Amino acid sequence: MSKVEPMAWLLQIVTGILMVFFITYHFIITHTSEGALEYLSVAKRFPALSLFYVILLITVCFHAFNGLRSILLDMNVNRSAVNILTSILMIASIGVGLYIISLFS
């Protein structure tokens, strides 16, 4: 077993716990205040929350692609190919997400 696996497992747990809090906060700010989903309300609060959304994006992408990586490795697929593919997909997803966030900041 490589030294990466225990760290990947630990980060999977940490990001899972963080996502519970981040997504709960996201739900509260977007669905509980009056007019929360109206365009002007979203546009007004988004610049203040853009760092929060960057952190949420990175957390969710890491958790998702590390989970996919773990599933593929359990299927005895080529380890280096899986690591490269999931890393490229994760970086690309984060890049697209950051681009979209930058459009609205």
N, CA, C and O of each residue as an XYZ file, in Angstrom:
420
protein
N       0.846     -1.174      0.000
C       0.000      0.000      0.000
C       0.893      1.240      0.000
O       1.887      1.300      0.724
N       0.534      2.216     -0.808
C       1.335      3.428     -0.875
C       1.009      4.343      0.307
O       0.027      4.137      1.021
N       1.843      5.343      0.491
C       1.630      6.296      1.581
C       0.502      7.274      1.253
O       0.025      7.987      2.135
N       0.080      7.312      0.001
C      -0.984      8.220     -0.423
C      -2.343      7.739      0.083
O      -3.202      8.556      0.416
N      -2.542      6.450      0.142
C      -3.859      5.900      0.477
C      -4.377      6.331      1.850
O      -5.530      6.751      1.944
N      -3.581      6.246      2.916
C      -4.116      6.707      4.212
C      -4.467      8.196      4.202
O      -5.455      8.600      4.815
N      -3.670      9.015      3.515
C      -3.953     10.443      3.444
C      -5.210     10.698      2.618
O      -6.019     11.556      2.975
N      -5.383      9.969      1.526
C      -6.587     10.118      0.698
C      -7.824      9.719      1.502
O      -8.862     10.374      1.412
N      -7.713      8.655      2.280
C      -8.826      8.192      3.109
C      -9.159      9.242      4.171
O     -10.332      9.544      4.393
N      -8.144      9.798      4.825
C      -8.358     10.818      5.845
C      -8.993     12.076      5.239
O      -9.926     12.639      5.812
N      -8.492     12.511      4.093
C      -9.056     13.690      3.436
C     -10.485     13.436      2.960
O     -11.294     14.363      2.918
N     -10.799     12.211      2.608
C     -12.170     11.871      2.215
C     -13.118     12.077      3.398
O     -14.219     12.601      3.231
N     -12.694     11.668      4.573
C     -13.512     11.847      5.774
C     -13.632     13.330      6.121
O     -14.724     13.817      6.414
N     -12.513     14.042      6.089
C     -12.510     15.466      6.433
C     -13.387     16.253      5.468
O     -14.187     17.082      5.901
N     -13.248     16.007      4.165
C     -14.065     16.743      3.201
C     -15.543     16.379      3.330
O     -16.409     17.228      3.114
N     -15.836     15.145      3.676
C     -17.229     14.746      3.899
C     -17.850     15.496      5.063
O     -18.988     15.958      4.977
N     -17.102     15.617      6.148
C     -17.588     16.358      7.320
C     -17.733     17.841      6.975
O     -18.736     18.463      7.327
N     -16.741     18.408      6.290
C     -16.817     19.820      5.896
C     -18.025     20.080      5.004
O     -18.695     21.105      5.136
N     -18.298     19.148      4.101
C     -19.422     19.340      3.180
C     -20.753     19.412      3.923
O     -21.648     20.147      3.506
N     -20.898     18.669      5.007
C     -22.133     18.745      5.790
C     -22.365     20.179      6.259
O     -23.473     20.704      6.141
N     -21.320     20.809      6.791
C     -21.454     22.181      7.279
C     -21.589     23.192      6.140
O     -22.426     24.092      6.203
N     -20.761     23.042      5.097
C     -20.804     23.982      3.978
C     -22.143     23.942      3.256
O     -22.712     24.987      2.942
N     -22.644     22.751      2.994
C     -23.901     22.628      2.249
C     -25.080     23.072      3.118
O     -26.049     23.634      2.608
N     -25.000     22.821      4.426
C     -26.044     23.321      5.328
C     -26.072     24.846      5.311
O     -27.142     25.449      5.228
N     -24.897     25.468      5.391
C     -24.815     26.925      5.340
C     -25.329     27.446      3.994
O     -26.081     28.419      3.942
N     -24.921     26.798      2.925
C     -25.392     27.176      1.587
C     -26.917     27.101      1.515
O     -27.565     28.006      0.988
N     -27.477     26.030      2.042
C     -28.927     25.862      2.028
C     -29.605     26.981      2.820
O     -30.608     27.541      2.376
N     -29.066     27.299      3.972
C     -29.658     28.337      4.819
C     -29.645     29.692      4.118
O     -30.655     30.396      4.101
N     -28.490     30.059      3.533
C     -28.422     31.395      2.927
C     -29.181     31.492      1.608
O     -29.565     32.587      1.198
N     -29.400     30.375      0.944
C     -30.089     30.459     -0.348
C     -31.571     30.120     -0.298
O     -32.288     30.397     -1.260
N     -32.050     29.532      0.785
C     -33.439     29.077      0.777
C     -34.290     29.555      1.947
O     -35.493     29.295      1.963
N     -33.714     30.235      2.915
C     -34.531     30.581      4.073
C     -34.912     32.052      4.164
O     -35.927     32.386      4.774
N     -34.124     32.931      3.573
C     -34.496     34.345      3.641
C     -35.470     34.682      2.516
O     -35.475     34.043      1.464
N     -36.286     35.691      2.762
C     -37.303     36.058      1.778
C     -36.639     36.636      0.526
O     -35.773     37.506      0.619
N     -37.041     36.158     -0.609
C     -36.481     36.626     -1.875
C     -35.065     36.139     -2.117
O     -34.338     36.716     -2.926
N     -34.669     35.082     -1.423
C     -33.287     34.607     -1.489
C     -32.883     34.139     -2.879
O     -31.708     34.218     -3.237
N     -33.823     33.659     -3.656
C     -33.483     33.131     -4.973
C     -33.747     34.123     -6.100
O     -33.577     33.783     -7.270
N     -34.155     35.333     -5.767
C     -34.353     36.354     -6.797
C     -32.991     36.849     -7.280
O     -32.038     36.925     -6.505
N     -32.912     37.179     -8.548
C     -31.635     37.536     -9.163
C     -30.915     38.650     -8.412
O     -29.719     38.534     -8.147
N     -31.609     39.716     -8.069
C     -30.962     40.850     -7.414
C     -30.416     40.479     -6.033
O     -29.362     40.967     -5.628
N     -31.132     39.620     -5.319
C     -30.648     39.169     -4.009
C     -29.388     38.333     -4.151
O     -28.435     38.496     -3.388
N     -29.386     37.441     -5.128
C     -28.208     36.592     -5.360
C     -27.036     37.450     -5.806
O     -25.922     37.282     -5.309
N     -27.271     38.365     -6.733
C     -26.196     39.217     -7.248
C     -25.614     40.100     -6.155
O     -24.419     40.395     -6.169
N     -26.438     40.522     -5.214
C     -25.974     41.396     -4.139
C     -25.094     40.647     -3.134
O     -24.095     41.190     -2.661
N     -25.457     39.413     -2.809
C     -24.690     38.692     -1.784
C     -23.517     37.879     -2.358
O     -22.634     37.467     -1.606
N     -23.497     37.644     -3.669
C     -22.488     36.739     -4.227
C     -21.048     37.204     -4.035
O     -20.212     36.390     -3.643
N     -20.709     38.477     -4.292
C     -19.302     38.865     -4.110
C     -18.783     38.609     -2.697
O     -17.620     38.244     -2.523
N     -19.621     38.795     -1.701
C     -19.204     38.552     -0.321
C     -19.008     37.066     -0.047
O     -18.242     36.696      0.842
N     -19.685     36.220     -0.794
C     -19.627     34.777     -0.555
C     -18.766     34.034     -1.572
O     -18.704     32.806     -1.531
N     -18.109     34.737     -2.473
C     -17.373     34.048     -3.538
C     -16.244     33.173     -2.977
O     -16.003     32.088     -3.506
N     -15.550     33.611     -1.928
C     -14.510     32.771     -1.325
C     -15.120     31.508     -0.732
O     -14.548     30.424     -0.853
N     -16.278     31.642     -0.092
C     -16.984     30.476      0.438
C     -17.283     29.479     -0.680
O     -17.096     28.274     -0.510
N     -17.749     29.986     -1.823
C     -18.085     29.096     -2.929
C     -16.841     28.467     -3.572
O     -16.911     27.347     -4.078
N     -15.726     29.163     -3.556
C     -14.472     28.577     -4.043
C     -14.064     27.410     -3.143
O     -13.685     26.345     -3.631
N     -14.142     27.614     -1.835
C     -13.788     26.546     -0.889
C     -14.761     25.376     -1.019
O     -14.350     24.216     -0.997
N     -16.043     25.682     -1.154
C     -17.042     24.622     -1.346
C     -16.769     23.844     -2.629
O     -16.835     22.615     -2.638
N     -16.465     24.551     -3.702
C     -16.157     23.903     -4.990
C     -14.981     22.938     -4.859
O     -15.070     21.791     -5.296
N     -13.897     23.388     -4.270
C     -12.704     22.546     -4.127
C     -12.987     21.348     -3.229
O     -12.549     20.234     -3.516
N     -13.715     21.577     -2.151
C     -14.053     20.489     -1.230
C     -14.899     19.422     -1.916
O     -14.610     18.230     -1.812
N     -15.943     19.855     -2.615
C     -16.846     18.906     -3.285
C     -16.117     18.155     -4.401
O     -16.272     16.941     -4.536
N     -15.319     18.878     -5.203
C     -14.599     18.215     -6.302
C     -13.601     17.197     -5.776
O     -13.515     16.088     -6.304
N     -12.843     17.557     -4.738
C     -11.894     16.597     -4.193
C     -12.633     15.370     -3.677
O     -12.247     14.239     -3.972
N     -13.697     15.592     -2.904
C     -14.437     14.475     -2.320
C     -15.008     13.557     -3.403
O     -14.923     12.333     -3.301
N     -15.587     14.162     -4.437
C     -16.208     13.374     -5.505
C     -15.181     12.578     -6.294
O     -15.359     11.381     -6.516
N     -14.106     13.237     -6.721
C     -13.142     12.535     -7.567
C     -12.261     11.578     -6.776
O     -11.794     10.583     -7.330
N     -12.024     11.847     -5.506
C     -11.309     10.869     -4.683
C     -12.184      9.641     -4.437
O     -11.689      8.515     -4.394
N     -13.487      9.868     -4.278
C     -14.413      8.736     -4.146
C     -14.460      7.901     -5.413
O     -14.439      6.672     -5.349
N     -14.525      8.562     -6.570
C     -14.487      7.851     -7.849
C     -13.182      7.067     -7.997
O     -13.181      5.921     -8.445
N     -12.078      7.699     -7.615
C     -10.770      7.048     -7.671
C     -10.760      5.776     -6.811
O     -10.258      4.733     -7.232
N     -11.318      5.880     -5.611
C     -11.362      4.719     -4.711
C     -12.197      3.586     -5.291
O     -11.821      2.417     -5.200
N     -13.332      3.936     -5.888
C     -14.194      2.916     -6.496
C     -13.464      2.218     -7.637
O     -13.485      0.991     -7.733
N     -12.818      3.000     -8.503
C     -12.102      2.406     -9.636
C     -10.934      1.545     -9.171
O     -10.671      0.494     -9.755
N     -10.228      1.982     -8.122
C      -9.114      1.174     -7.609
C      -9.608     -0.126     -6.984
O      -8.908     -1.137     -7.034
N     -10.803     -0.117     -6.395
C     -11.384     -1.349     -5.854
C     -11.741     -2.343     -6.955
O     -11.888     -3.538     -6.696
N     -11.880     -1.845     -8.185
C     -12.199     -2.711     -9.322
C     -10.930     -3.233    -10.001
O     -10.996     -3.833    -11.073
N      -9.787     -3.002     -9.375
C      -8.484     -3.464     -9.878
C      -8.142     -2.898    -11.259
O      -7.608     -3.598    -12.119
N      -8.459     -1.621    -11.448
C      -8.082     -0.923    -12.671
C      -6.655     -0.404    -12.469
O      -6.210     -0.238    -11.333
N      -5.950     -0.153    -13.548
C      -4.574      0.325    -13.491
C      -4.466      1.563    -12.594
O      -5.075      2.596    -12.873
N      -3.683      1.448    -11.515
C      -3.580      2.495    -10.495
C      -3.096      3.824    -11.063
O      -3.690      4.865    -10.785
N      -2.041      3.802    -11.841
C      -1.503      5.067    -12.343
C      -2.467      5.724    -13.336
O      -2.594      6.949    -13.351
N      -3.136      4.937    -14.152
C      -4.109      5.499    -15.095
C      -5.281      6.132    -14.338
O      -5.747      7.214    -14.697
N      -5.745      5.461    -13.308
C      -6.846      5.995    -12.498
C      -6.432      7.293    -11.823
O      -7.185      8.267    -11.831
N      -5.235      7.312    -11.238
C      -4.759      8.520    -10.555
C      -4.640      9.691    -11.520
O      -5.035     10.811    -11.195
N      -4.101      9.435    -12.698
C      -3.939     10.498    -13.688
C      -5.301     10.982    -14.178
O      -5.551     12.186    -14.229
N      -6.180     10.051    -14.537
C      -7.495     10.419    -15.065
C      -8.311     11.204    -14.048
O      -8.863     12.253    -14.381
N      -8.396     10.720    -12.823
C      -9.205     11.422    -11.821
C      -8.587     12.769    -11.451
O      -9.311     13.721    -11.162
N      -7.268     12.857    -11.457
C      -6.617     14.146    -11.175
C      -6.910     15.162    -12.261
O      -7.214     16.319    -11.970
N      -6.819     14.733    -13.516
C      -7.109     15.633    -14.638
C      -8.570     16.084    -14.595
O      -8.863     17.266    -14.777
N      -9.482     15.146    -14.355
C     -10.900     15.496    -14.290
C     -11.197     16.432    -13.126
O     -12.005     17.351    -13.260
N     -10.551     16.205    -11.983
C     -10.763     17.063    -10.820
C     -10.252     18.477    -11.096
O     -10.941     19.456    -10.809
N      -9.059     18.581    -11.646
C      -8.483     19.900    -11.944
C      -9.320     20.629    -12.989
O      -9.545     21.834    -12.880
N      -9.780     19.897    -14.000
C     -10.626     20.512    -15.033
C     -11.946     20.997    -14.435
O     -12.410     22.089    -14.765
N     -12.546     20.205    -13.569
C     -13.811     20.597    -12.936
C     -13.625     21.818    -12.052
O     -14.456     22.727    -12.064
N     -12.549     21.847    -11.290
C     -12.266     23.011    -10.452
C     -12.028     24.232    -11.335
O     -12.505     25.324    -11.028
N     -11.296     24.051    -12.427
C     -11.041     25.160    -13.345
C     -12.322     25.735    -13.926
O     -12.488     26.954    -13.971
N     -13.222     24.879    -14.368
C     -14.497     25.337    -14.921
C     -15.309     26.046    -13.835
O     -15.900     27.098    -14.079
N     -15.332     25.466    -12.647
C     -16.057     26.085    -11.541
C     -15.496     27.449    -11.173
O     -16.255     28.389    -10.937
N     -14.169     27.567    -11.122
C     -13.546     28.857    -10.814
C     -13.853     29.884    -11.893
O     -14.067     31.059    -11.596
N     -13.875     29.444    -13.140
C     -14.221     30.341    -14.230
C     -15.646     30.858    -14.062
O     -15.897     32.053    -14.220
N     -16.561     29.977    -13.748
C     -17.955     30.369    -13.568
C     -18.107     31.310    -12.372
O     -18.837     32.299    -12.445
N     -17.420     31.001    -11.278
C     -17.468     31.887    -10.101
C     -16.899     33.262    -10.452
O     -17.425     34.284    -10.009
N     -15.836     33.288    -11.239
C     -15.217     34.572    -11.600
C     -16.151     35.425    -12.474
O     -16.073     36.654    -12.458
N     -17.023     34.772    -13.225
C     -17.974     35.524    -14.053
C     -18.963     36.321    -13.214
O     -19.445     37.369    -13.641
N     -19.262     35.823    -12.024
C     -20.270     36.444    -11.183
C     -19.704     37.253    -10.035
O     -20.459     37.879     -9.292
N     -18.390     37.254     -9.875
C     -17.783     37.994     -8.754
C     -17.532     39.434     -9.103
O     -17.028     40.191     -8.273
